[in-house]
Amino acid sequence: MSKDTVTLTDNRSGKQIELPIHDPTLGPSCIDIRSLYRELGYFTYDPGFLSTASCRSAITFIDGEKGILMYRGYPIEQLAEFSTYPEVCYLLLYGELPTRGQLDEFMGIIREHTMLHEALRNFYSGFRHDAHPMAIMVGIVGALSAFYHDSTNVHDPRQREISAYRMIAKMPTIAAWSYKYSIGQPFIYPRNDLSYTENFLHMMFGVPSEDYHPDPLHVRALDLIFILHADHEQNASTSTVRLTGSSEANPFAAIAAGIASLWGPAHGGANEAVIRMLEEITATGDVKPFIERAKDKNDSFRLMGFGHRVYKNYDPRARIIRKMCHEVLAELDDNNEHRALFEVALELERIALEDPYFIERKLYPNVDFYSGIILRALGIPMNMFTVIFALARTVGWISHWNEMMQDPESRIGRPRQLYVGSQPRDYQPIDLRGD
Ligand code: CMC
C-alpha cells in the first residue's frame, strides 16, 4: 500500500479527512473510501460502478484505453495462439501455467466429473420443448446444489476446489443436453477419450446411430472462443457471482446467478443479437440505415457487438476472433451465407469506424461482434451462443468466487443508495383515500 493519501474537504462542515491510496501492480490507483461514511456521514454515488473497484483481484487485467487483456499476466494474444482451454482453466484457477504432469493430472480429474447425476436428466423434461437453452442452464446449474452436497461447504478449500472441478467438467454436458432437448434428440454422454472441446462438439452433434468426428479446425476455433471468453475481470456476471457468493451461498447457486446475468443483450446475450442484426442487414442489403438508427437518440437501436464499458479501443478479443473468422470461412464456398454475413460485418465495422459518432465515443467492435459468425458457421444454433459464452466463462466465475472466499477483506456485498423516495408519512385507512 502506498503512503500517499487524498485529502477530502467537506465544504459544508469544513471537516477534512485523509483517504489512503492503494497502488495496484498495473492500472489506476484506488482511493480507499471505507472510512468515508464513518468520518463524514456520506455515501459515494456511482451507478454502474464507473469509478469503483469492488474488490482486489489477481486474476485478469484489462487496459481499456490501450486494448490490453491479460490472464494472470499473460497477454491474451499469446494464450490464443499457443495455449488450450484446459491450460487456461488451470492458469485462471491456480495462477500459474501447468507443467505437463500438472495438466494431465488436472484433466484426469476433470474427466472424472463430466457425467451428470442420472436424476438430473429428469429436470430437462420439465422444461417446455421450446425453452431457451439459457433458461435451462440457469435451472440445471442451480439444481446442482441439490445433488452435490459434499462440495457446498464454502469454508472448506478442498470442497471449493471440487466444486470448481465439477462445474468446469459438467458445464459442457449441461449445455449440450440443453440443445439436444430443444431438438428432441437423445442425450449424448461424455466421452473421456476426447479433448474438452472435442467432447463438447461430440455431445452437441453426435447421435447414437452414427460416429461423429469433429473437423479439427472447428475444434481449434471453438477452443479459441472458449479461451477468449474464459474471464474478463469484474464484468456484470462475475460481479453477480461475487455478490451472490458474498452471502456464503453455495457455488452452484452463485454460478447460476452469473448465468442469469450473462443472458442479457447488453452482456453475453449480445452475440445472439449481433447475428439477428447482421441477418436483418443482409436481408435489406444496406448497412447505412442501421448506422443512422444507431446514432439516433430517439431510437433505442444500438449496433450490437459494438462498444464496451472498459475498452475505449479495439477489443483485443474481437481482433483475434476476426482472424479466426477468415480461417473458418476460407473452407466454405464463395457464395456461402456465412461468408455473406461476415462481409456485412466487415462493412459495418469499416463504416462505423470512419463515422464521427463512433470515433468520438470510442465505440469499437467487441468480442461478441465476430464470435457468432464462427459459431454459426460451426452449425451451432443462435440460441446456444450465450450458452457457449457461459460454458467458457464458468472457470472465470469460479476463480473469482474462490479468490473472494480466500480474501480476508471480503464482506457481504451490501451497497447503499441515494434515497429519492417519499418523506415519512402516516398510513391512511383505505376508506379515507378517496376514489
Ligand atoms: N451503438 C450505438 N451507440 C452506442 C453503442 C452502440 N452499440 N454503445 C454505446 N453507444 C453510445 C451511447 O448511446 C452513449 O452515447 P451518448 O454519450 O451520446 O449518450 C455512449 O455511446 C456511451 O454508451 P453507454 O451506454 O454510456 O456505455 P456503457 O459503458 O454504459 O455500455 C455497452 C457499454 C457494452 C452496454 C454498450 O456499448 C452497448 O449497449 N453495446 C451493445 C451491446 C453489446 O455489444 N454488448 C456486449 C458487450 S462485450 C461482451 C460482454 O460484456 O458480454
Boltz pocket constraint, residues with backbone or C-beta under 6 A from the ligand:
constraints:
  - pocket:
      binder: B
      contacts: [[A, 235], [A, 262], [A, 265], [A, 266], [A, 267], [A, 268], [A, 269], [A, 270], [A, 294], [A, 295], [A, 301], [A, 302], [A, 303], [A, 304], [A, 305], [A, 306], [A, 307], [A, 308], [A, 309], [A, 310], [A, 361], [A, 363], [A, 366], [A, 367], [A, 368]]
      max_distance: 6.0
